Amino acid sequence: METFPALAAKIYMWWSSTATIEIIWLGIGLAAQLMFSMRFIVQWIASERARQSIVPEVFWYFSFMGGTLLFAYAIYRADPVFILGQGTGLLIYARNIDFIWQKKRHTTILGEASRPQI
């Protein structure tokens, strides 16, 4: 097991020898993974509260935002498997968000139609 000073020295060497753009993309990748993971935490909390399995609306927004960042990261890394997987996921997330927005528009239109005209 390494001592703390030895580990700190390795981290410093990596940090000082890594290009700034690589560190930026590492940050984007980590932020994307955090955002992507948040969707599961949100879904788990919502399901626990409802005492049944449900998928809240915000799940799809986290999926799309995290997926978009992961897609950009995959393109930067030029990983065709990762690109294909995230690209396909983005289509599914976007379609679910479209369904949500369509339902909201439909509900709004129905609500306006049922109001008495002055």
Backbone bond lengths (Angstrom), bond angles and torsions (degrees), N, CA, C in turn:
res aa  C-N    CA-C-N  psi(-1)  N-CA   C-N-CA  omega(-1)  CA-C   N-CA-C  phi
1 M - - - 1.456 - - 1.533 108.94 -
2 E 1.328 114.35 134.55 1.461 119.16 -177.72 1.524 110.98 -78.18
3 T 1.296 114.48 150.73 1.452 119.41 174.72 1.524 108.42 -80.06
4 F 1.298 115.81 162.39 1.462 120.20 179.99 1.527 112.11 -59.85
5 P 1.344 119.46 -45.26 1.471 118.78 178.72 1.537 113.25 -60.30
6 A 1.344 116.63 -37.04 1.470 119.54 179.28 1.530 110.61 -67.69
7 L 1.315 116.83 -41.91 1.455 121.22 177.83 1.527 110.90 -64.58
8 A 1.342 116.25 -43.88 1.468 120.84 178.33 1.525 110.58 -60.71
9 A 1.330 117.30 -38.32 1.461 121.03 178.86 1.524 111.01 -65.73
10 K 1.335 117.47 -40.64 1.473 120.90 177.55 1.521 111.05 -63.72
11 I 1.325 116.76 -43.58 1.469 120.80 179.31 1.530 109.63 -63.30
12 Y 1.317 116.91 -43.50 1.462 120.46 178.57 1.526 111.08 -61.14
13 M 1.326 117.15 -43.45 1.468 120.97 179.31 1.527 110.77 -62.23
14 W 1.335 116.30 -43.35 1.474 119.75 178.37 1.524 109.83 -62.85
15 W 1.340 115.51 -48.01 1.469 121.11 -177.34 1.530 110.92 -59.98
16 S 1.323 117.39 -44.58 1.465 120.56 -176.40 1.531 112.64 -75.88
17 S 1.327 118.11 -21.26 1.464 119.81 -179.24 1.533 113.53 -98.86
18 T 1.323 116.92 -3.05 1.463 120.96 -178.16 1.528 109.69 -96.17
19 A 1.323 115.91 134.08 1.473 121.33 -179.92 1.525 110.41 -62.91
20 T 1.316 115.62 146.57 1.467 121.44 -179.03 1.525 111.59 -56.29
21 I 1.321 117.45 -41.25 1.467 120.33 -178.85 1.526 110.66 -62.75
22 E 1.331 116.93 -35.42 1.465 120.40 177.76 1.532 110.93 -66.33
23 I 1.314 116.49 -39.31 1.467 120.78 178.74 1.527 109.89 -67.68
24 I 1.331 116.80 -40.29 1.468 120.61 177.31 1.530 110.01 -61.22
25 W 1.335 116.71 -47.06 1.469 119.53 -179.97 1.525 112.03 -67.22
26 L 1.311 117.17 -32.13 1.466 119.71 174.00 1.527 109.93 -63.49
27 G 1.328 116.24 -42.48 1.467 120.61 177.05 1.520 111.83 -62.22
28 I 1.336 117.03 -41.86 1.471 120.64 177.72 1.530 109.75 -63.50
29 G 1.319 116.56 -44.21 1.461 120.08 179.44 1.518 112.32 -61.79
30 L 1.325 117.13 -42.98 1.467 120.41 178.95 1.533 111.29 -67.56
31 A 1.336 117.40 -41.35 1.466 120.93 177.84 1.529 110.27 -63.41
32 A 1.319 116.27 -40.97 1.464 120.91 179.10 1.523 110.51 -63.00
33 Q 1.316 116.63 -44.73 1.467 120.20 -179.90 1.520 110.96 -64.39
34 L 1.331 117.57 -38.47 1.465 121.30 176.86 1.529 110.31 -62.71
35 M 1.336 116.59 -46.62 1.461 120.85 179.96 1.529 110.80 -62.93
36 F 1.318 115.83 -42.87 1.458 121.36 179.77 1.527 110.08 -63.22
37 S 1.316 116.99 -38.97 1.469 121.28 179.21 1.523 111.92 -70.45
38 M 1.309 117.58 -29.84 1.472 121.07 -179.54 1.522 112.24 -59.20
39 R 1.318 117.12 -30.26 1.458 119.73 -179.38 1.520 110.71 -61.87
40 F 1.331 117.56 -36.56 1.457 120.35 179.34 1.529 111.35 -71.69
41 I 1.319 116.44 -36.88 1.459 120.27 177.55 1.521 110.05 -65.06
42 V 1.335 116.75 -45.03 1.467 121.72 178.35 1.527 110.35 -61.16
43 Q 1.333 116.92 -44.05 1.470 121.08 -179.67 1.522 110.39 -65.15
44 W 1.302 117.47 -41.20 1.463 121.69 -179.50 1.529 110.17 -63.87
45 I 1.337 117.74 -46.44 1.464 121.42 179.97 1.527 110.35 -62.63
46 A 1.333 117.31 -44.55 1.468 120.59 179.72 1.525 111.13 -62.39
47 S 1.309 116.87 -41.05 1.467 120.62 179.33 1.526 111.13 -67.21
48 E 1.316 117.02 -40.10 1.467 120.14 177.80 1.530 110.60 -62.53
49 R 1.306 116.66 -42.59 1.472 120.40 179.96 1.521 111.30 -64.95
50 A 1.324 116.96 -39.51 1.467 121.53 -178.02 1.524 111.89 -84.49
51 R 1.335 117.01 -12.82 1.464 122.35 -177.14 1.525 111.73 61.21
52 Q 1.345 115.59 28.45 1.465 122.35 174.34 1.521 107.82 -158.77
53 S 1.309 116.07 161.87 1.463 119.50 -178.48 1.520 110.47 -75.96
54 I 1.313 115.81 119.91 1.467 121.18 177.23 1.529 108.92 -136.71
55 V 1.322 115.82 160.03 1.463 121.78 176.89 1.532 107.18 -120.50
56 P 1.332 117.26 104.80 1.465 119.36 179.74 1.527 111.65 -71.03
57 E 1.315 115.86 158.42 1.467 121.89 -178.34 1.527 111.81 -55.96
58 V 1.318 117.49 -41.20 1.466 121.07 -176.42 1.537 111.70 -63.57
59 F 1.335 117.90 -22.28 1.465 121.88 175.21 1.520 110.04 -54.58
60 W 1.336 116.45 -44.04 1.468 120.47 -177.63 1.520 112.37 -70.86
61 Y 1.342 117.26 -32.68 1.463 119.99 178.02 1.533 110.61 -69.64
62 F 1.346 116.59 -44.02 1.465 119.37 175.39 1.527 110.48 -62.04
63 S 1.328 117.20 -40.53 1.464 121.29 179.01 1.521 110.28 -59.60
64 F 1.336 116.60 -47.06 1.461 120.63 -177.12 1.525 111.59 -67.80
65 M 1.338 117.12 -45.69 1.472 119.78 -178.64 1.526 110.96 -66.07
66 G 1.337 116.65 -47.41 1.455 119.62 178.41 1.513 111.51 -63.93
67 G 1.336 116.69 -41.37 1.463 121.32 179.06 1.516 112.33 -63.42
68 T 1.330 117.15 -38.23 1.468 121.19 178.70 1.527 110.64 -64.04
69 L 1.327 116.05 -45.55 1.465 119.07 178.92 1.526 111.23 -66.59
70 L 1.326 117.21 -40.90 1.465 119.78 177.56 1.531 111.15 -65.38
71 F 1.339 117.04 -35.18 1.463 121.18 176.41 1.534 110.38 -62.83
72 A 1.345 116.30 -44.61 1.469 120.39 177.45 1.529 110.36 -62.05
73 Y 1.311 116.42 -41.99 1.466 121.46 178.53 1.530 110.28 -62.96
74 A 1.326 117.22 -41.80 1.467 121.73 179.18 1.524 111.09 -64.10
75 I 1.336 116.44 -39.48 1.462 120.08 177.41 1.529 109.57 -64.27
76 Y 1.324 116.13 -45.01 1.467 119.54 178.68 1.523 110.73 -58.88
77 R 1.316 117.06 -40.11 1.471 122.29 -179.96 1.535 111.71 -79.60
78 A 1.321 116.90 -8.72 1.473 122.86 -179.92 1.527 111.44 54.55
79 D 1.328 115.47 47.58 1.464 121.90 -179.01 1.529 108.78 -105.36
80 P 1.337 118.66 102.29 1.467 120.75 -174.44 1.525 113.96 -62.53
81 V 1.326 118.04 -33.43 1.470 120.29 178.98 1.528 109.52 -67.21
82 F 1.306 116.68 -45.98 1.457 123.22 179.35 1.538 110.03 -64.55
83 I 1.332 117.27 -42.11 1.467 122.26 179.15 1.527 110.46 -61.57
84 L 1.322 116.65 -47.42 1.461 120.89 -179.81 1.531 111.31 -62.80
85 G 1.310 116.61 -44.77 1.461 120.45 -179.62 1.514 112.69 -63.15
86 Q 1.331 117.05 -48.22 1.462 119.88 -179.38 1.527 111.67 -70.74
87 G 1.330 117.21 -36.84 1.468 120.31 178.70 1.521 111.63 -62.09
88 T 1.327 116.36 -43.10 1.469 120.70 177.84 1.528 110.44 -64.55
89 G 1.316 115.74 -43.90 1.468 119.69 178.26 1.520 112.07 -59.07
90 L 1.336 116.98 -40.81 1.470 120.62 -179.87 1.522 111.77 -59.47
91 L 1.323 117.09 -38.84 1.468 120.04 177.45 1.533 111.03 -61.82
92 I 1.316 115.93 -43.25 1.471 120.70 -179.78 1.525 110.46 -65.95
93 Y 1.329 117.18 -44.60 1.468 119.88 179.97 1.525 111.07 -64.06
94 A 1.325 116.38 -42.61 1.472 120.60 179.73 1.528 110.60 -63.40
95 R 1.309 116.93 -39.83 1.473 120.17 179.89 1.516 110.79 -65.51
96 N 1.317 118.15 -40.98 1.462 120.50 178.01 1.529 111.48 -65.65
97 I 1.325 117.07 -38.74 1.469 120.27 175.94 1.520 110.14 -64.58
98 D 1.331 117.24 -38.85 1.465 121.32 176.23 1.529 110.77 -60.67
99 F 1.337 117.20 -44.09 1.472 120.39 176.72 1.526 110.96 -58.50
100 I 1.327 117.00 -42.58 1.468 121.78 179.75 1.520 109.88 -61.94
101 W 1.336 117.06 -47.59 1.455 120.52 -178.98 1.529 111.85 -66.29
102 Q 1.337 117.81 -38.49 1.469 120.72 177.11 1.526 110.38 -60.35
103 K 1.318 116.41 -44.02 1.464 120.27 -179.39 1.531 110.57 -64.10
104 K 1.332 117.18 -40.59 1.466 120.59 178.71 1.525 110.80 -63.81
105 R 1.352 116.55 -42.83 1.470 119.57 178.38 1.520 110.57 -63.70
106 H 1.318 116.82 -43.86 1.462 121.90 -179.53 1.533 110.50 -62.48
107 T 1.326 116.08 -43.97 1.466 120.85 179.04 1.521 110.65 -63.67
108 T 1.331 117.74 -40.34 1.467 122.25 178.82 1.526 110.24 -64.28
109 I 1.330 116.80 -44.30 1.465 120.98 -179.96 1.526 110.26 -63.17
110 L 1.320 116.70 -44.15 1.471 120.03 178.48 1.510 111.54 -63.83
111 G 1.327 117.08 -38.84 1.462 121.81 178.92 1.520 111.34 -64.50
112 E 1.322 116.98 -40.51 1.465 121.28 178.98 1.517 111.12 -69.55
113 A 1.313 117.34 -35.15 1.479 121.28 -178.89 1.520 111.39 -70.11
114 S 1.340 117.17 -27.90 1.459 119.27 -177.16 1.527 112.66 -86.65
115 R 1.352 116.79 -10.68 1.458 119.46 177.97 1.522 110.52 -75.78
116 P 1.330 116.47 140.51 1.476 118.36 178.13 1.536 110.74 -66.22
117 Q 1.321 115.75 140.98 1.457 121.56 178.65 1.517 109.19 -83.02
118 I 1.326 116.14 136.83 1.474 120.33 -179.43 1.510 109.21 -101.15
